[in-house]
Amino acid sequence: MRDAKSGAGVSRREWLGGALALTAAARFAPLRAGGNARWSAFATVRGTEQRLAPIDPPPLANGSGGDTLVVDPARRAQRLVGFGGALTEASAYVLDKLPRNRRNDVLQRYYDAKDGIGYTLARTHFTSCDFSRASWSLDEEPNDTALKHFSLRPLRERQLPLIHDVYKRVGATKFKLLGSPWSPPAWMKTNGDMAHGGRLKPNLAETWAQHYVHFARAMRDEEKLPLWALTVQNEPDAAQPWESCLYSPYEERGFIADALGPALEEAKLGVKLFGWDHNRNGLEERANVLLGDARSAKYLAGLAVHWYQTEDFAASRRVLQRFPDAQILFTEGCAEGGPHRDAWEPAERYARNIIGDLSNGVCGWIDWNIALDLAGGPNHVGNFCHAPVLIDTERGEAHFQPSFHYIAHFSKFAPPGSTVLTLGDIPAGLQALAFATPDEALVAVVCNPGDAARDFALDLGGERRACSIPGHAIQTYRKARD
């Protein structure tokens, strides 16, 4: 392979390892059968150069004994709205530090369905957050209850150009953009500060609700970027040293029922609304209050969850059993405490959480920052974190992390509209998830977080094959429609 701009050679290590600079010719191998017209298989293996690398499809299995993972296309669960990541100010900033061809290649590898990993969902913040370079809001004028000074100006330098680029790559029919606030403007809050928690002043609830309407309308009319959905508040149960705002379950219910829901309904913007937008450990309490009251439930598509504090994946299943018409959307997760460069633990955490969430009814999965610098920022309060792509802003290089490839094992092979399939017994020590795609291909993703290799049989729609997965590896098996 050769670099399209410089003509320099690109090694197999540079492509498969993902730890060196991205080049214009670095592309995913296409879906191919590798000797079987209907089966294809791909693997990422710790300690090797395999990164979403095509492998030989497994041979037919003899007999019926041993550990078998059965994928039955008739056992259908929820339909997926897609996979994606957050388009934050920090991500936009570090991507702008790349040469144009390398920036384009990062976006290509994220958002192209054929040559990339097929992201279609995106989350962005419409107030500043910790992954902003400073604190800001879209209306800084104190007591501007008519929002005469509302403006998208703070978004236009970096976030909006990135969102536009992604929108063009994904396409209007597939791209789904979710907006989340971290805090109302300081003048709307009880503590007079966008950070450190505080609460929305009760007498400004309608003003704050109109702020969402102004944002959604400006995105549609001024930027030609229609919003798919909004969340009420990022992490409403956490007072953070960065932008944050507290709502008890009853305060959030009241804000939705009396202010935000009616404002969005009257504006006729066609935007979905998700409550909670916080960790799984508070999901059931919040569901009981928000979805259990018809006054607020009628405005909600469902609830959004994050992965911090607990991996009680079944909390989503318990909520959906009580509120079957609701959707639960995963909207944020990252490895905290720094960039974790070239580490495999974040990758395995992604696989465990994606499998756990989607096995319990979650309808879509949005990662946090799509890219950060080598420190895990920029972050204006030093809350540095991991991202699947880390950017060397001095050298203008993109370093693809193992987590990028682990996520790809799901997102590339389960496009929007795929259906999660309910699995029976999973061989001990393995983690697995299966899908039926819109074109009725069957897909099984198998993860082995243990040290030892494992042999197992995979029955995809009645065809049983003998498989083996190394330790600390993930594999995707795909069987095309008969």
N, C-alpha and C positions, 0 to 999 in steps of 0.2 A: 504494500500500500504506500501511497505517496501523498505528501501534503500538497493540497491543490494550489496553495499560494506560493510556497517556497520551493516545492519539488523535492523536499527532503524525504528520505525514507521513514516509514512508520513501522516500528517493530511490532511483532505479535504481542510482546510483553506490554508495550505502550497501550495497545487496545484492550487486551484482556484484563490486565492488571488495574487499569483505571487510575493509577496513582501518579501518572506522568501527565504532561501537558496534553490537552485535547487538541486534535488536529481536524481539519476539514474532512479528511477522508475516513476518519474513525467512525464506523457505523456498526450497528448491530447486524449480525448475520440474519438473513431472512428466515422465516419459518421454513424448514425443509425437512423432508422425511428421513434422509440418511439411510436409504436402503429399504424403506417400507413406505408404500404409497399413502398410508393413512396415519401412521404414528410418527411423532417427533418428540424429542426430549432435549432438555437443557439443564445445565448444572452450574452452580457456583460452589467452590470448595475451598475452605480455609487452607492456607499453606501451599496453594498451587496457583497457577496462572489462569485457572478456569473462572471466568466471570460471565455468567449467562451464556456459557459456551455450548454449542450443539454437541450432543453425545449420541452414540448409537442407540436407537430404540431397543428396548429390552426384548429378549427372545420369548417365544411362547413358553408358558410354564407347564411342566408335566405334572399330572396328578392334581389333587385338590387339598393337600395338607399344607401345614405351615401357616405363618402369619399372612393374612390376606386383607388388603384394603379394598373394599367393594364400593365402587361408584355406580350407583343406580340412577339413571337419568329420570326415572319416574318420581324420585323422592325430592321434590322441589320445595325450596324455601323462598326467601325474599329475592327481589330483583335489585340489581346494583345500579346506582346512579353514576358510579365511577370512582376513580382514584385521582388524587391531586396533591398539591402542596401550596404553601402560603407565599404570596407575592408581597413581601414586606418591603419597607424602605431600606432595610439592611441588605436584603437580597438584591434589590435593584442597584444599590450603591456598589456592591462588590462586583456584580456582573458588568457594570459600566467601566470597571477598571481593566477589563479584558480587551484585547484587540477585537475588532468587530467580528472577524471570522470565527474566533474562539467563543465569543459570546453567543453568536448564532448557533454554533455547534452544541453548546450546553442546552439551549432552548430546543434544538432539534432532537437531542437525545431524551429530553423530558417529554416533549409534546407531540412528536410525530408518531403516528400509530404504526407505521411500517418500519422506519429506521430508528425509532426511539421506543420509549416505554409506555406511550399512550395516555399520558395524563390529560384529563378533560375538566377536572374540578380545580378551583382556586379559591383561596380565602385571602382577604386583604383587610387592613385596619383603616377605618375612616376617622380615627383620632390617632395621635401618636401612641406608641407602645414602647416596651423596653427595647425592641429592635428598631427603634428610630434613632436618629443622630441627635435629636433634641426633643423637647416637649412642645407640642403644638395642638391646636384644634382648628376646626373650619369656621369658627366664629369667636374671635378673641375680644370682641367689643363688649364690655361689661353691661349687663342689663339690656342687651339687645333682644328683647322678647319677641320682636317681629322678625328677627333673623335677617335684617336688612344688610348686614355685613357678612353673611354666609358666603363662602367661596371655596372652590376646589383647589385654590392656588397652592396650598402646601403639598398636594398630591401630584402636582403637574411636573415638578422637576424630575422626579425619579420613578415613583410608583406607577403613575398613569402611562408613561411610555412603555414600561415593562408589561403592564396589563394589556395594552394595545398590541404589542408584539405577540403575546401569547394568544390573544383573541384571534388574530389573523392566522396563526398557525393551526389552532384547533378548529376554527370555523364557527360561525354564528349558531349553527344548529346543534353543536355538541358542547360548546364552552358554557360552563356554569360557574358564575362568580358569586361568592358569599362575602358579605360585608359584616364586620364586627367592630363595635366600639370598645375601647379600653376604659374610657372615662368621659363623662360630659365635660364641657369647658369648665374651668375652675370657678367661674362666676355662677354656675348653676349648682354648685355643691355646698354641702354643709360645712366642709372644712376649708373651703376656698382654695383648694389645691387639687390638681389632677391626679396626684400621687397619694399614697398612704391611705387608701380606702376612702373614707367619707361616704356620704350618701347624696343622692339627688334631692334637692330642695323640693318638698311636696308642691309648693305653689308654682314650680317650673316644670312639672311633669308634662303638660301639654306643649310647652315650648320645646322641651327635649324630644318629644315625640315628633314634632314638626321638623326637627333637625334630620331625623331618619328620612322623612319624606323629601326634604330638600336634597339630601344626598342621593337618594335613589332617582329622583327626577333629573337632577343635574347630570348624573352618570348617563342616563338614557338620552336626554335631550342635547346636552352640551358635548358629551364624549362619545355618544352612540355606542355605549357599553351597557346594555341592560343587565340589571342585577337579577340573579336567579333567587337569591335568598338573603336574609339578614338574621343575625342573632341579636337577642335583647341586650346582652352584656357579657363580655369576656370575664369568666371566673368571678361571679358575683358573691362568692363566699370567701374571698381572699383580699385582705388589705395588704398590698405590696408596696415596696419602696419605689416602684414605678407606677405608671398610670393604672388606676384601679377604682372601682366603685362598688360598694356593698349593697346588696338587696337580700333581705330575708325571703324565704319562699312566698310569704304573704305580701311583701312589698312588690316583688316581681309580678305576682298575680294581679295586684291592683294596678300596676303600671300598664300591663298588657291589656287588661279588661277595660280600663277607664280612659286610657290615653293612647298608647301606641297602636293597639289593634284597631280602634275606630279611625285613627288618623290614616293608617295604611289602607284600610278598607275604603274610606272616602276618597283617597287619592287614586284608587283604581290602577295601581302600578303592577299588579299581578306578581308581587314578590312574596315568596314563602317566608314564614317567620318561625325560628327555632328558639326555644327557651333553654335555660340552664347554661350550656356552653362551659361546663366545668367537669370535675372528676367523677368517675363512676361511683365513688363511695357516697355521693350525695344525690345520685340520680333518682333513686326510688322515692325519697322524701319529696324532692322537687316535682316529680311526676304526679304524686298523689295530690299535691296542691294545685299545680298548673293545669294538668290534664283532668284532674278530678272535679274541677269546677267548670261548668259549661260556659260561664262568662268569659273566662280566659281561653279555655280549650278551643272554642270556635275560631279563634284567630291563629292557632298554632298548627304548623305541619307536624311538629314533634319536638324532640329535645336533642341537644348536641352534647357530646362527651369528649373528655380529654383522658390521657392515660396515667397521669401522675397519682401517686399515693397508693393506688390499689390496682390489682389485676383480677378483680371480681367480674369477669366477663359476663357471667350469668345474670348480673344485675339488669342488663339490657333485655334479656329473655324474660325476666320476671315482670318488667315494666310492660313489655309487649303483650304478655299474656293477659294483663289487666286492661291495657289500652291498645287493642289490635289495630286500630286505624291510624295510630301514630307512626312516625318514622323516627329512628334514632340514627344520627349522623355523627361520625367521628370527625372532629375538627382540629385537634392539635395533639401532637406528641413529639418529644425530642429527648435525646440524652443530655441531661443537665451537667453542669460543672466543667464546661470547657469543650474544645473541639473534638476530642477523642480521635485524633487523626490516625487513620489506617487500623482502627480497632474493630474487632469482629463482634464484640458484645452488643453494641448498638444494633448491628444488623440482625442478630438473633432476637433481640428485643422487638424489632419491627415485625419479624415473622411471627413471633409468639402472639403479639397484640393483634395483628391483622387476622390471623387464624382465630384467635379467641373472640374478637369482636364480630367478625362476619359469621362465625358459627353460631352466634347468639342473636342474630337478627339485624345487626347494624347494616344500613343500606348504602353507605359510601364511606370513603376513608381519605382524609386530607391530612397530610404531613404538615409540619411547621415549616420554617424557612427552607426554600429550595436551595439556597446557597448562602454561605457565610465566609468570612475571611479565615485565615489560619489561626487566629485567636478565638474563633467562635463568635465573632461580632460582625460589624460594630453594634454596640449596645450601650445606650447612654447611662446605664446604671451598673455596668459590669456584670450583667447576668449572662455570661458566655455559655454557649451551647453547641451541640453537634449539628451538622447538616449533611445530607447525602453528597453534596458537592462543596468542597472547600476551595477557596480561591486564594492563590498567592497574588496579592494585589501589586507587589513590587515587580514580580517577574511576568505577570500577566498570564498565569497558568491556572488551569482548572484541574483539581484532583478529585476523581470520582472514588467515593468511599465504598467499602463492602455493603453498607446499608443501601446505597443506590441500587446495587444489583439484587439484593434480597427483595426490595420493594418491587423491582422489575419482574420478578418471578410471578407476581400476582397481577400487577397492573397491565403488563404487556399482553397477557393471555386472557384476561377477563375484561373485555371492553364494556362500556355502558350498555345496559340491557341484558347482560349476562345474569343467569340465575344461580344462586348458591344452592348446592345439593346437600341434603342431609346425609351424613355418613353414619354408619354403624360403628362397629368396633374398629379402633385404630391400633395397629401393632404397637406393643409396649415400647415406650421410649421415643416414639416418633410423634410428630405433629403434622396434621394434614387438613387440607381444605380442597373442595372440588366445586366446579362450575359447569354449567351448560351455557355455551356462548349463543348469541343471537342466530348464528348460522348452524347451531346444533352440534358443534364440536364439543367433546368432553375434555375437561382439563382437570388434572389433579396436581396439587402442589404438596410436596412432602419435605419436611424439614427434620434433620437429625441434629439436635443440639448436644448430643453425647460425644464422647471421645472415640468410641468404637464404631466401626462400620456395621451396617445392618442389612441383612437380606430379607426381602419380603415379596409377596406376590401382589400385583395390582390388577384388579378386575375392573376394566373400564367398559361399562355397558355390555358385560357378558363375555368379553375377551380378556383372558387371564394371561398375564405375562410375569416373568421372573425378573425382579428388580434388585438392585443393590445400591445403597447410598453410603458414602464415606462418613466418618465422623465430622461434625461441624460443617455440614453441607446442606444445601437446599437444591431440590430438583423440581422441574415442571415437566409433566407428561401431557401430551396433547394427542387426542385421537380425532381425526376428521370425521365428519358425518359419513355414515355408511352409504 
